[in-house]
Amino acid sequence: MFGFKPVHQLYFFSAIALLLIAFLTWGQPGYTIAIVPALLAVLTLFTFSNSNAFLLVAFCTPFSVKLLFGDAGINVPNEPLMLFFLLLFIFKLVKNWEQLKPIITHPLSLIVLLNLSWICITSVTSVLPLISFKFLLARVWSVVFAFYWGAIVFAQTRNIKRFFMAYGAGLCLVIIYTTLNHASTGFSQAKSMLVMHPFMDDHTVYSAVCAMVLVFCAVILLRQYRNLSFLGFWFFVAICMLCLLGVAFSYSRAAALSLVFVLGFYLLLRWRMSFKSLAGLVTIAVILTTVFSRQIYQEVKFNRAVSGKNLATDIRSISNVKTDESNVERINRWESGYRMFLEKPWLGFGPGTYMFTYSPYQKAHEMTSISTTHGNMGNMHSEYFGPLVESGVLGLLITLLLFFTFLRISMRIYYQSINRDIKTLCLAVLLAMVSYFFHGLLNNFLDQDKVAVLFWAMMGMVVALDLKETTRARNITISN
């Protein structure tokens, strides 16, 4: 049927049956009993195929929901499964160290371990240790599942596309739900921030994952459409169309601009800009922005365009730091964070603590109607500034080292690989990640499972592709 192997048909119909059972029994007395066959099915997948279990978690991640137990919460069904993968990885690490050694000792992996180590150290010195160690635990199981297990699973490069197909399929369910929910409000922009509940917190994280999946699938469609099966081709088309719909009706300025930025970055790759030139360009841009920050602020503060009217106005409003409430609140968070950094520049306040500690550092004239003093809304709004405030100077430097190492390795693979399949996969992953690097200037979502799984999986993909290319190059050298 549909060209699937019998075992794949079994997985397909089992998944449909389990989803149907969950739908029919949800909210009914004793509905938790229905979890038993689902757990048995998952255990069966783990027993016979870790790769398929990995893809199952990827599929479940976009529509996972948070269950609260007092002040603590866990996303189900994916996070319990990720915790199982963590335990399984520890067992595999002890049993098969030699097999995993190339992954563990890869430069990108070493930086990830450095990042986790520094988070652990700054959790000890945190002003809220319990919060920080919960943050560390969530980061560890995300990294072990998506990055380390990902690097193992993605050693078979076909699993890279399968991962995005699985994650994309789950995301499409959320997009359909969100779009129908949004349509009932007449696609109101004011309502667009919450229509994706309970699956995602707001429109920004929703649009970020839509943009990343859209970029990857678009590259595969444009460069490998001849190699895709009929069903695979239309599956990627459907994911692209729905993700584009998700970005459009999320009314997210950062997501829309990230797609434009990706296009510009792709042109730099076409012109074969070296990593050193790119790093130099970024350094010059940062220096100029710092030196002329006051003049830039004076220039943009007279922009009165406000978000909420149409896409063109939304994009113009990005530089409105005077009357656009979203931008003013973001500046308020950054100003508060800067004062916190000055107080604890070396070790920071502790991972995951910003939202609970920044309130006293706000100033009344910088606050807006959406500001809070209760530590219950929002975060740093920057994937770069956040580590600086929470883990100090070294936290920021390690984050930048991780991002730039990813760029250096993936650009090298793209430029040097003679394998067209690997070249295309690397380009797709690189551009998808670049969209998030840009998004990270204005938001930070690595503490949320929807983005964390995607982000760390793409890191793992580059490790797997690099090891594959290194092995190929070594084999060529030996044969010569």
N, C-alpha and C positions, 0 to 999 in steps of 0.2 A: 504493500500500500504506500503510495506517494514516494516509492523508491527507498523506504526505510527498511533496515534490517529487522528481522523478527524481534531481537532484543530491544531495539529502539522503539518498535511499536509497543512493546510491553511497557517501557518507561512512559511513553506518550499517554497511553490509555490509563495507566495507573495514576499519573499526575492529574488527568482530567477527572478521574473518579474521586481522588482525594480532595480536589478543589470543590467538586460538587457536594461531597459530604460536609466539608467545612462550611460551605454556603448555606446548606439546608439546616445544619444543626447549630449554627452560631447564635448565641443568645438563648438557646433552649435549655431547659433544666437538664443537667448532666451532660452538656455538650462536650465537656472535657474528655469524656470517654472516647470521643471520635479522634482524639489526638493519638490514641494507642496504635491504630493501624498506620497512621502517618509516621510515627516514630519507628515502627517495625520496617516500613518501606525505606526510610532514611538509613536505618542500620544495615539493611540489605545492600543499599547502594554503597555504603562505606565498606562493607565486607568484600564486595565484588569489584568495585571500581571507584577509587579515590577521585579520579578525574571527573566522573559523572556526578559524584557527590559535590565536588568543587563547583561544577557548573550549576548544580541545583541551588546552592547557596547564592551564587551570582544572580540567578533568576529570581530568587525570593527577596533579595536585598531591596530593590526599589519599592516594593509594597509591604515591607516589614513595618510593624507598628510598635510603639513603645508601651510596655506594661509597667505601671508604677507599683512599687512595693515600699510604701512609706515615702522617704526622700530619695530612694534609689529607683532606678528604672533600667529595663533591658529591652532591646528590640527583638521581637520574635517574628518569624521563626529563625532569622539568620544568625543572631549573636550566640545562642546556645550551640548551634552547629559550628560556628567559628571557634568557640571555646573547645569543642571536641577536636577540631583540627589542631589547636594549640597542643593539646595533650598528645595527640597522635604524632605531631612533629617532634616533640621532645623524645618520644620513644624511637622514632626513626633516626633522630640525630645521634642517639647513643648506639643504635644498632648498625647504622650505615654511614658512619662519619666520612669514610673515604669517598663514597658516592656523592655526599653533599658538600664536601670540602671546596670544590670549585665555585659553588654558589656562595658559601659563607665567606670565602676569601676574596670574592670579587670586589673591586673598588667601591662600587655603588652599595654593596652589602655592608662593607666596613663603615661607610658613612652613616648608613641606617643604624647600625649597632652603636656608633658614636652618638647619634641623635637620641636613641633610647637610653643610653648610659647617662647622658647629660640631663635628660628628663628625670631619670631616677635620682640623680644627685640633687637637682633643684626641687624635687618633691620632698626630700629630707629637710631642706632648708625652707620649705614653703610656709607661708603664714597660715595656710589651711591644709595641713598635710593629708587629711582624709580625702579632700577633694582632689588633690594632686595625685595621690596614689590610685584613686579611681580612674583618673584621666590616664595615668600610666598603664593600668591594666587594660583599658579599652584600646589604647594605642598598640600595646603588645599583641593582643589577639587579632587586631586588624592587620598589623604588619606580618605576623606569622602566617595568617591565613592567606592574605592577598599577595604579599611580596614573596615570602619564602616558599609556601606551597605553590604559589603562582609560578615561580621560576622553575619548579619541578614539573608542573603540568604543562607549561608553555614550552618545555623542551621539545615537545611535538608541536611544531609551529601552527598546525591546523587548529589547535586548541585556542589560539589567540582570537581567530575569527569566531570560533564557537563560543568563547567567553562573551564577546560583544553581542552575539546573537542571543545568548541566554539572558544577559543583563538587559539588552535592548527589548526583548520580549516582555520581561517583567516591567520595564519602564513604559512600554506602550500601553499596558493595562492601566497604569497610573495616569498616563496622558489622556486616555479615553475617559476614564473616570473624572479627571479634572476638567476636561473640555465640556463634558455633559453637565457637570456641576456649574461650571462657569457660564454655560449657555443659558441656564435657568435664571441667571442674573442679568441677561442681555449683554454678556461679556463686559461687564462693568470693570473699569480699571481699579476702582476703589476696592472691589471685592476680589481682585485677582491675587492678592497677597495670601489669601487663606483658603481658596477653593481646593487646594491639593491636600488639605487635612483629611484624614489623620496620617497619611503616608509620608508627607514631608512637612517641615516646619513652616516654610513660606516660599514665596515665588522665586527668591534668589537662589536657594539651593536647588530647587526644581529646574530652573533655567540653566544652571551651571552643568548639571548632569545631562540635560537635553543637548546642550551645546557640545559637550565632549563626545557623546555617542554619535551625534549628527556628523561631526567632523570625521571621526574614524570611518563610519559607514559610507560617507560621501567619497572619501579617498578610495576605499575598496571598490565602490561602484564605478568610479571614473577610470581606475587603472587596471581593474581585474574583471570587468564585466564579461569578457570573453571566456574566462576560466570558471565562472560561477555556473552552477546548475540552474535550470529554469526556476525551480522552487527557491533556491538560494538567492538568485537575482531579485525576485519579487519580494522576498523576505527583507532584504536590505533596502529595497525601495520603500517598503511600508515603514520600516524603522526611520528612514530619512524623512519621509513626509510627516510622520507623526511627531518626530523630534523638532522639525521645523515649525510645525503647528504649536508645539509646546513653548518654544522660544518666543514666537510671535505673540501669543496670548498670555505670556507671563508678564509682558510689559517690563522686562528687565533691561535696563540700559547697559549694564555691565556685560550681560550675555550677548546682546546685539553687537556691542563694540568688540568683544572678544573674537567674534567671527570675522570682523573686518581686520583685526590684528593678525589673525591666523593667515588670512589671505596675503597680507603684507609680508609676514614671515616666510611664507611659501615662496614668494618672489625672491627673497634674499637667498633661499636655498637654490632656486633655479639659477641665480647668478653665481652660485657656488661660493658664497661668502664663508670664509673660514671661521672656526670657533673663536680664534684669537681676535679677529676683526669684530665679531659680534660682541665679545666681552669688552673690547675697547669702546665700542659704540655705546654699550649700556653704561660703562663707567663714565664716559663723557657726558651722557644724558643726566646721570645722577649728580655729577659735579655741577653742571650748568643749572639744574633745577635747584640745587642747594644754594648756589651763589646768588641766583636771581629770584629766590623764592619770594622776597618782599615785593619785587616789581611784578611778578606773576600774579600774586594775590591782589595787588592794586588793580591789575588789568581785569581779572575775572570777577571782582566783587561787584562790578556794575552790571553784570549779566543778570537779567531779571526773568529769564525763561524758567518756567516751573514745570516739573514733571506732572503728568496726569492728563494731558490734552491729546497729543498724538505722538507717534514715534519720533518725528523730526524734532518736536519741541522737547521730548524726553531726552534726546541725545544732546541738544543744545544746553539743557538744564544741568548737565553733568558738571559744568564749570561754574554754576551758580552757587556760590558759597555764602550768599547773603540772605536770600528769601526762600530757596527751595529747602523745605523742612528736612527731607531725607539727607541732603548734603550737609546742612548745618548740624544735624545730629551726629553725622559721621565725623565732622570736624571736632565736635564736642568730645566724642570718644577718643579721638587721636590726641587732642590737647590734654585730656585727663591722663591718657596713657603716657604721654611725654613727662608729665609731672611725676607719675609713678616711677618711670625709668630713672629720673634724676635722683629719686630717693633710694632706689635699689638697682644701681646700674649693672652690677656684676652677676648676681644670682637671681634677680627678679623676685616677683611676689609668689611664684610657684605655678606650675602648669595647671591650666584650667581654672585659675582663681580670678582672672580679670573681672568677669561679670559680677563677682561677689565683693570686690574690693575697690572698684573705681569710683563709686558714688561720692565719697568724701573729697575726691580730687576734682569734682566738677565745680565750675563757677556759674553763678546764677545767670549772668549775662550771656553765657554760651549755651545754656540749656534751651530745650524746645518743649513743645507740648507732648512729644513722644519720649522725652527723657524719663528716666526712672531712678529712684533712690533705693529700690528694694532688691536689687540684684536678681531680678527675674526676667529680664528682657535683653536679648542681644549679647554681642561680644565685641571684640576689638575692631571688627570690620577691616582686617588686613592680615593676610597670611604671612606678612613680613614683619609688621610692627608688633603683632601678637607675641611671637617668641621673644622679641626684644624686651617686652614688658614683663612677661611671665618667666623667662629663663635667662635674662640678662644678655649682655653683648655676645657672649659665646653662643647662646641659643640662636641669635640671629645669624651669626657667621656660619654655624653648622647648617642651618636651613638653606642659606645661600649656596654653601658648598654642595649640598645635596642637589639643589636645582641645577646649578651650573655643571656639575658632573654628569647629570642626566643628559643635559643638552650636548655636552662634549662627546659623550659615548654614542648617543643616538645619531648625531650629525656625522660622526666618523663612520658608523655602520652604513648610513644612507649614501655617503659619498664613495665609500670604498667597496661595498659589496657588489659582486658580479652575479649574485643570485637575485633575479627579478622579484621573486616572491618575498624574500627577506627584505629587500629594498622597499617594496611597497608597504609591507607590514610595519617596518620601522618608520616610514614617512607618516603613515596613518596614526601610529601611536604618538610620535613626536608632535604632530600638529594638534592632536587631541589634548595632549598635555600642555602645550603652549597656550591653548585657550584657557586652561585653568590657571597657568602662571599669570596671565593677564587678569583674569577674574580675581585672583588673589590680591591684587593691588587694592581692591575695594571691599572684599569680603573674605572671611575665613571659615571653611567648612570641614577641615580635616578631623574635627571632633565629632562629625556626624557620619554614621555608617554608610549612607548613600554615596557620599563623595569619597570617603576613606577607602572603601573597597575598590572603587574605580581607580583612584589615584595610585594606591600601592600596587594594584595589579599591573598597571601600566609600567611602573618601575620594575616589577618582576619580569615583564615582557622584554624590556630592554636588556636585562641581565641574561635571559634565556637566548635572545638573538645574538648578543655579543659572544656568549660562550659557544654558540653554534658556529659563528663566523670565525672565532679563534681556532676552533677544532678543525674547520675546513682549511684555514690557512696553514695550520701545522701539518695537516695531511698532504697538502700540495708541496710544502717544503721537503717533507720526508720522501715523497715520490720522486722529486727532482734530484 
